[in-house]
Amino acid sequence: MIAYFFIGIFLAMIVYFTYFQFARSEQFINNPYNTRLDGFAKRVVRGDIVTDDGKVLATTKTDADGNETREYPKGRTYAHVVGYADNGKAGLESGFNFELLRSHSFILERVVNEIEGKKNQGDTLVTTLHDDLQQAAYQALGDRKGAVVVLEPDTGKILAMVSKPDFDPNTITTNWDTILANDDQNSVLLNRVSQGLYPPGSTFKLVTALEYIREHPNTYKNYRYDCTGSITADNYTLHCFGNSVHGDVDLKKSLAKSCNSSFANIGLSLDLKNYAKTCEDLLFNKSLPAGFPSSKSRFSLQPGASDSAVMATAIGQGDTLVSPLHMALIVSAIQNEGVLMNPYLVQRVENSDGNEVERYEPSAYGRLMSEQESKILRGMMRAVVTDGTASALASGNYTAAGKTGSAEFGMTKGESHAWFVGYATAKGKAPIAIAVVVEGAGNGGTVSVPIAKSVFDTYFK
């Protein structure tokens, strides 16, 4: 029996080592905390990172003495998404470190280089990023703090990712101490797209509307509210933006006009346990399905909460926090008939001859809402453009839909982040979704909608 026991252990070890070698070894090798990866650089010239249309974002230059310098031809424009490879690593430089330090050049070429003591050329990352959209988003955001992310709802491809303030990856080593000295104030190294957390403001009304629809699937069209510019409950008064009086509104018009009073009224009628479940369905308090560092959004409202907390939460204030990436994923699922595709940044890896080594295919995360629920929300979001706060997105080249937001923050009354989340479609082109947040800029319709319009105009030109 003892002999059989040890034979069993031996066979189990063989099975595990085989499994590890073929299924898990690359995962461990590619871990960004694995310092042995840098040893690969002694034999391989770090590969390039390029856009979907072939623009070089990162490359390695070697001088006559064999000294290597990592260069970023687009500089600040792609700072956070591409990252850097000195003073540690960040962005794609970190997440795909292993792929960049592998070489799948022609085998005879590699053998000759090994014999002669020469380095082989590392593989190239071909990203999903579109240079024209990245440039449009970067320029439209200007010198303001904030974030813009653009993706394809039906594939999950991320087409643009901009975060500001930014840095120049070409001088990251020289300016490292200065960046760290100022980082508490400006958070220059923080990728606000995926790691920044903000109160969602009125963009969260999409979530509140979804919960109301779920609780009243057959009667939500009958909802009516007479907005007088404010609503009071439990000695707490909440005002509509600018003290606007919206009068008689149904659910669609409540969203189109971004009526705080109506949505606070809706919030007071909701089953808070189900409300929390809907937020959970939409990935609040969960890790996002992103292959790069991202923060968990937060929803904390629970049964028994005060009326004031419920009213504030229903309009995207209170303790709720969300990342721009998360809001982009939510509107992507709405556009994609309720199905969320996993977001991704790299579509393939090529060797130095341009031959494909590895391909990353679109994959579905799962269904966040029913097809019917997404259809209802799409109609409501379209009304935001045709009859509401995002009318500047009306265009003959594409059909846009979305939600604006002004999210209050801090202790000073009137300070707010400007939001827009939405999507646009046109015949013959894949739809795109976008999330824009501009810190401390005020009104989303005035500030963030023009940024989205610049991206839409560029994509559908």
JONORFEN-V133140 format. One record per pair of residues at least 4 apart in sequence whose ideal C-beta (glycine too) atoms are under 7 Angstrom apart, sorted by the first residue. I is the first residue (numbers start at 0). J is the second residue. D is the distance in whole Angstrom. If there is no record, write none. Layout:
I;J;D, I;J;D
This chain:
0;4;6, 1;5;7, 2;6;6, 3;7;6, 4;8;7, 5;9;6, 6;10;6, 7;11;6, 8;12;6, 9;13;7, 10;14;6, 11;15;6, 12;16;6, 13;17;6, 14;18;6, 15;19;6, 16;20;6, 17;21;6, 18;22;5, 18;23;7, 19;23;5, 19;24;6, 20;24;5, 23;27;6, 24;28;6, 25;29;6, 25;97;7, 27;33;7, 28;33;6, 28;36;7, 28;97;6, 29;96;7, 29;97;4, 31;88;6, 31;93;5, 31;96;6, 36;96;6, 36;97;6, 36;100;6, 39;43;5, 39;100;4, 40;45;6, 40;100;6, 42;118;6, 42;119;7, 43;100;5, 43;101;7, 43;102;5, 43;118;6, 43;119;5, 43;121;5, 44;59;5, 44;61;7, 44;67;7, 44;118;5, 44;120;5, 44;121;6, 45;59;5, 45;69;7, 45;84;7, 45;99;5, 45;100;6, 45;121;5, 46;99;4, 46;120;7, 46;121;3, 46;122;5, 46;123;5, 46;124;7, 47;55;6, 47;57;6, 47;58;5, 47;123;5, 48;56;5, 48;57;4, 48;81;6, 48;91;6, 48;124;5, 48;126;7, 49;53;6, 49;54;6, 49;55;5, 49;56;6, 49;123;6, 49;125;6, 49;126;7, 50;54;4, 50;56;6, 50;126;6, 50;128;5, 50;129;7, 50;130;5, 51;125;7, 51;126;6, 51;127;6, 51;128;6, 51;129;6, 52;129;7, 52;130;6, 54;130;4, 55;72;5, 56;71;7, 56;72;7, 56;73;6, 56;77;5, 56;81;5, 57;69;7, 57;71;5, 57;81;6, 57;92;7, 58;70;6, 59;67;5, 59;69;6, 60;68;5, 60;70;5, 61;65;6, 61;66;7, 61;67;5, 62;66;5, 69;84;5, 69;85;7, 70;169;6, 71;81;7, 71;168;4, 71;169;5, 73;77;5, 74;167;5, 74;169;6, 75;165;5, 75;166;7, 75;167;5, 76;133;6, 76;134;7, 76;137;5, 77;81;4, 77;133;6, 78;165;4, 78;166;5, 78;168;6, 79;90;6, 79;160;7, 79;162;4, 79;165;7, 79;190;4, 80;90;6, 80;91;7, 80;128;7, 80;160;4, 80;344;7, 81;90;5, 81;91;5, 81;92;7, 81;168;7, 82;88;6, 82;89;4, 82;90;2, 82;91;6, 82;92;4, 82;93;6, 83;88;7, 83;89;6, 83;92;6, 83;168;4, 83;171;5, 84;88;5, 84;92;4, 85;171;6, 85;172;5, 86;171;6, 86;172;6, 86;175;5, 88;92;5, 88;93;4, 88;96;6, 89;93;5, 91;95;5, 91;124;6, 91;344;6, 92;96;7, 94;290;6, 94;291;5, 95;99;6, 95;124;5, 95;345;6, 96;100;6, 97;101;6, 98;122;6, 98;124;6, 98;348;5, 99;121;5, 99;122;7, 99;124;7, 100;121;6, 101;121;6, 101;122;5, 102;109;6, 102;119;4, 102;120;6, 102;121;5, 102;122;6, 103;122;6, 103;350;4, 103;356;5, 104;108;5, 104;109;5, 104;119;5, 104;120;6, 104;350;6, 104;351;5, 105;352;7, 106;110;6, 107;111;6, 108;112;6, 109;113;6, 109;119;5, 110;114;7, 111;115;6, 112;117;4, 112;118;7, 112;119;5, 120;351;4, 122;348;5, 122;349;6, 122;350;6, 122;356;6, 123;348;7, 123;349;5, 124;345;5, 124;348;6, 125;346;6, 125;347;5, 125;349;6, 126;344;6, 126;345;5, 126;346;7, 127;156;4, 127;157;6, 127;158;6, 127;343;7, 127;344;6, 127;345;7, 127;346;5, 128;133;6, 128;157;7, 128;158;6, 128;159;6, 129;133;7, 129;158;5, 129;159;6, 130;134;6, 131;135;6, 131;457;6, 132;136;6, 132;149;6, 132;158;5, 132;159;4, 132;454;6, 132;457;6, 132;458;6, 133;137;6, 133;159;4, 133;161;7, 134;138;6, 135;139;6, 135;453;5, 135;454;5, 135;457;4, 136;140;6, 136;147;4, 136;149;7, 136;159;5, 136;161;5, 136;454;5, 137;161;5, 139;449;7, 139;450;4, 139;453;4, 139;454;7, 140;145;6, 140;147;6, 140;161;6, 140;163;6, 140;450;6, 143;163;7, 143;437;5, 143;440;6, 144;163;6, 144;164;6, 144;438;4, 145;163;6, 145;191;7, 145;436;5, 145;437;4, 145;438;5, 146;161;7, 146;162;5, 146;191;4, 146;192;5, 146;195;6, 146;323;5, 146;436;5, 147;159;7, 147;161;4, 147;433;7, 147;435;5, 147;450;6, 148;157;7, 148;159;7, 148;160;5, 148;192;5, 148;323;5, 148;324;6, 148;327;5, 148;434;5, 149;158;5, 149;159;4, 149;431;6, 149;433;5, 149;454;6, 150;155;7, 150;156;6, 150;157;5, 150;158;6, 150;327;6, 150;331;6, 150;342;6, 150;431;7, 150;432;6, 151;155;7, 151;156;5, 151;158;7, 151;429;5, 151;431;6, 152;331;4, 152;334;4, 152;335;4, 152;340;7, 152;422;6, 152;430;6, 152;432;5, 153;335;6, 153;340;7, 153;429;6, 153;430;7, 154;340;6, 154;361;4, 155;340;3, 155;341;5, 155;342;5, 155;343;6, 155;361;5, 156;343;7, 156;346;7, 157;342;6, 157;343;7, 157;344;5, 158;431;6, 160;192;5, 162;190;5, 162;191;4, 162;192;5, 164;185;5, 164;187;5, 165;187;7, 166;171;6, 166;178;6, 166;187;5, 166;188;7, 170;174;5, 171;175;6, 174;178;5, 175;179;6, 176;180;6, 177;181;7, 178;182;6, 178;187;5, 178;188;7, 181;185;5, 181;187;7, 182;186;6, 182;187;6, 182;188;6, 189;194;5, 189;195;6, 190;194;5, 191;195;3, 191;323;7, 192;323;5, 192;324;5, 193;289;6, 193;291;6, 193;292;6, 193;293;4, 193;294;7, 193;322;6, 193;324;5, 194;292;6, 194;293;6, 194;294;5, 194;322;7, 195;322;6, 195;323;7, 196;294;5, 196;296;7, 196;320;4, 196;321;7, 196;322;6, 197;320;6, 197;321;6, 197;406;6, 197;416;5, 197;436;6, 198;315;6, 198;316;6, 198;319;6, 198;320;6, 198;406;4, 198;407;7, 198;408;6, 199;203;4, 199;315;4, 199;319;6, 199;321;5, 199;326;7, 199;404;6, 199;406;6, 199;418;7, 200;315;4, 200;404;3, 200;405;5, 200;406;3, 200;415;7, 200;416;7, 200;418;5, 201;257;5, 201;314;6, 201;315;6, 201;402;6, 201;403;6, 201;404;4, 201;405;7, 202;315;6, 202;326;6, 202;402;5, 202;404;4, 202;418;5, 202;420;5, 203;207;6, 203;315;3, 203;319;6, 204;208;6, 204;254;6, 204;257;7, 204;262;5, 204;314;6, 204;315;7, 204;402;7, 205;209;6, 205;329;7, 205;376;6, 205;402;6, 206;210;7, 206;277;7, 206;278;6, 206;281;6, 207;211;7, 207;262;6, 207;265;6, 207;266;6, 207;313;5, 208;212;6, 208;250;6, 208;254;6, 208;376;7, 208;379;6, 209;213;6, 209;277;6, 209;368;6, 209;372;6, 209;376;6, 210;214;6, 210;269;6, 210;273;7, 210;274;5, 210;277;5, 211;215;6, 211;219;6, 211;250;7, 211;265;5, 211;269;7, 212;216;7, 212;219;5, 212;372;6, 212;375;6, 213;273;7, 213;277;6, 214;269;7, 214;270;6, 214;273;7, 215;219;4, 219;250;6, 222;249;6, 222;250;5, 223;247;6, 223;249;6, 224;248;6, 224;253;7, 224;261;4, 224;264;5, 225;246;7, 225;247;5, 226;239;7, 226;244;6, 226;245;4, 226;246;6, 226;248;6, 226;258;5, 226;260;5, 226;261;6, 227;244;6, 228;238;7, 228;239;5, 228;242;5, 228;243;6, 228;244;4, 228;260;7, 229;236;6, 229;237;6, 229;238;5, 229;239;7, 229;260;6, 230;237;5, 230;260;4, 230;263;5, 230;264;6, 231;235;7, 231;236;4, 232;267;6, 232;306;4, 232;310;6, 233;305;6, 233;306;4, 233;307;6, 235;306;6, 235;307;4, 235;310;7, 237;259;6, 237;260;7, 237;263;5, 237;310;5, 238;242;6, 238;259;7, 239;243;5, 239;245;7, 239;258;6, 239;259;5, 239;260;5, 240;257;7, 240;259;6, 240;405;6, 245;256;5, 245;258;5, 248;252;4, 248;253;5, 248;256;7, 248;258;6, 248;261;5, 249;253;7, 250;254;7, 251;255;6, 251;378;7, 251;379;5, 251;382;5, 252;256;6, 253;258;5, 253;261;4, 253;262;6, 254;379;5, 254;382;7, 254;383;6, 254;402;7, 255;382;4, 255;383;5, 255;386;5, 255;387;3, 256;387;6, 257;387;7, 257;388;5, 257;403;6, 258;262;6, 259;263;6, 259;314;5, 260;264;6, 261;265;6, 262;266;6, 262;313;5, 262;314;5, 263;267;7, 263;310;4, 263;313;6, 263;314;6, 265;269;7, 265;313;6, 266;309;5, 266;310;6, 266;312;6, 266;313;3, 267;306;6, 267;309;6, 267;310;7, 269;274;5, 270;274;6, 271;275;6, 271;300;6, 271;301;6, 271;302;4, 271;304;6, 272;276;7, 272;302;5, 273;277;6, 274;278;7, 274;300;7, 275;279;6, 275;298;7, 275;300;7, 275;301;7, 276;280;6, 277;281;7, 278;283;4, 278;298;4, 279;283;6, 279;284;7, 280;367;6, 281;329;6, 281;367;6, 282;287;6, 282;325;7, 283;296;5, 283;297;7, 283;298;4, 284;295;6, 284;297;6, 284;298;6, 285;295;6, 286;295;6, 287;293;5, 287;324;6, 287;325;6, 287;328;7, 288;341;5, 288;342;7, 288;364;5, 289;293;5, 289;324;7, 289;342;5, 290;343;6, 291;344;7, 293;322;7, 293;324;6, 294;322;6, 296;320;6, 296;321;4, 296;322;6, 296;325;5, 297;318;7, 297;319;6, 297;320;4, 298;319;5, 299;318;5, 300;304;5, 300;308;6, 300;309;7, 300;312;5, 300;317;7, 304;308;4, 304;309;6, 306;310;6, 307;311;6, 308;312;6, 308;317;6, 309;313;6, 311;316;4, 311;317;4, 312;316;7, 312;317;4, 312;319;6, 315;319;6, 315;404;6, 315;406;6, 316;407;6, 321;325;5, 321;326;6, 323;327;6, 323;434;4, 323;436;5, 324;328;6, 325;329;7, 326;330;7, 326;420;5, 326;434;4, 327;331;6, 327;420;7, 327;432;6, 327;433;7, 327;434;4, 328;332;7, 328;339;6, 328;342;7, 329;333;7, 330;334;6, 330;420;5, 330;421;6, 330;422;6, 330;432;5, 331;335;6, 331;339;7, 331;432;4, 332;337;6, 332;338;6, 332;339;4, 332;367;4, 332;368;7, 332;373;7, 333;373;5, 333;376;5, 333;377;6, 334;377;7, 334;422;4, 334;430;6, 334;432;6, 335;340;7, 336;370;5, 336;373;5, 337;366;5, 337;367;6, 337;368;4, 337;369;6, 337;370;5, 337;372;6, 337;373;4, 338;363;6, 338;366;5, 339;364;4, 339;365;6, 339;367;5, 340;361;6, 340;362;7, 340;363;6, 340;364;7, 341;362;5, 341;364;5, 343;359;6, 345;359;6, 346;358;7, 346;359;6, 347;355;6, 347;357;6, 347;358;5, 347;359;7, 348;356;5, 348;357;4, 349;353;5, 349;354;6, 349;355;6, 349;356;6, 350;354;5, 350;356;6, 368;372;4, 368;373;5, 370;374;6, 371;375;7, 372;376;6, 373;377;6, 374;378;7, 375;379;7, 376;380;6, 377;381;6, 377;400;6, 378;382;7, 380;400;4, 380;401;6, 380;402;6, 380;421;6, 381;385;6, 381;400;4, 382;386;5, 382;387;6, 383;387;4, 383;388;6, 383;389;5, 383;400;7, 383;401;6, 383;402;6, 383;403;7, 384;389;5, 384;390;6, 384;392;5, 384;393;6, 384;399;5, 384;400;6, 384;401;7, 388;403;4, 388;444;4, 389;401;5, 389;403;5, 389;419;7, 389;444;6, 389;448;5, 391;448;5, 391;449;7, 391;452;6, 392;399;4, 392;448;6, 392;451;7, 392;452;6, 392;455;7, 394;399;7, 396;425;6, 396;459;5, 397;423;4, 397;424;6, 397;425;4, 397;455;6, 397;459;4, 398;423;7, 398;424;5, 398;425;7, 399;421;6, 399;423;4, 399;455;6, 400;421;5, 400;422;6, 401;419;6, 401;420;6, 401;421;2, 401;422;7, 402;420;6, 402;421;6, 403;418;6, 403;419;5, 403;443;4, 403;444;4, 403;447;7, 403;448;6, 404;418;3, 404;443;5, 405;415;4, 405;417;6, 405;441;6, 405;442;5, 405;443;5, 406;415;6, 406;416;5, 406;418;6, 407;414;6, 407;415;5, 408;414;6, 408;415;7, 408;416;6, 409;414;5, 414;439;6, 415;441;6, 416;436;6, 416;437;7, 416;438;5, 416;439;6, 416;440;7, 417;437;4, 417;440;4, 417;441;6, 417;442;6, 417;443;4, 417;446;4, 417;447;5, 418;435;7, 418;436;5, 418;443;4, 418;447;6, 419;435;5, 419;443;5, 419;447;4, 419;448;5, 419;451;5, 420;434;5, 421;433;6, 421;451;7, 422;430;6, 422;431;6, 422;432;4, 422;433;7, 423;430;7, 423;431;6, 423;455;5, 423;459;7, 424;430;4, 425;459;5, 428;459;6, 431;458;6, 433;451;5, 433;454;6, 435;447;4, 435;450;5, 435;451;5, 436;447;7, 437;446;5, 437;447;6, 440;446;4, 441;445;7, 441;446;6, 442;446;6, 443;447;5, 443;448;7, 444;448;5, 447;451;7, 448;452;6, 449;453;6, 450;454;7, 451;455;6, 452;456;6, 453;457;6, 454;458;6, 455;459;6, 456;460;6
